[in-house]
Amino acid sequence: MSLIRTIMWKLAKRAAADPRVQRAAVDAAVKVDGKIDKAADKFVEVAAAKDPAREAGRVVGRFFGGSNDDNK
């Protein structure tokens, strides 16, 4: 097992030193970062549009208060 680990480590070091591999890694990281940014923006939009705690409070307030007015 140690021999396989050593060979894999040497291959990984050689690949990491290759400028083409480095460029491909940077390109992949930029793409993933952009996708994460878009997902985070979408999450913030959804969270801002509908706050679960506020909605639950309104439901409880309507139940105990008997009011159907959402403008409180």
N, C-alpha and C positions, 0 to 999 in steps of 0.2 A: 504494500500500500504506500509506503514511503517513496518508492521509486516513481509511482504514478503521480503522487503529489508534487514531487520535485520537477518532473517533466511538465506538468500543467503550470506550475509556477513560472518556469523558464519561458514557456510559450506565452503566458500572459504578459510577462515583462517585455518580451520581444514585440508583441502586438501593441502594447501601450507606448512603445518607443517609436512606432511607425506613424509618420505625420498623417497618412491617409486615415488611419484608424482614429487618430485624435480628432481630425475634422469631422468624421462621421459621428463620433461621440458628442461633439459640441452641437452638431446639427440635431441629433436626437434629443439632447437635453433642451435645446431651444424649442423644439416642437412640443415636447412634454410640458415645458413651463407654460407655453401659450395655452395649451389645453387645460392645465390646472387653473390658470388665471380666468379663463372663460367659465369654468365650472364654479369657481369661487364667486365670480360676479353674479352668475345665475342664482346661486344659493343666497346671496345677500338680497337680491331682488325678491325672491320668494319669501325669505324671512321678514323683510320689511313690509311686504304686502299683507301678510297674515301672521300675526303674533299669536301663537297657541295659548299663551297665558292670558292674553287680553280677551280672546274669544271665549275661553273657559269662564273667565270672570263675568263676561256679558251674559252667558247662559245661566250661570248661577244667580246673577243679579236679577235677570228676568224671572227666574223661577221663584225666588223669594220675594221679589218686589212686585211682581205682577205687571210690570211695565213692558210694553213692546217697543219703546222708543230707543233706537240705537244711537241717538245724538247726545247722549249724556257724557 
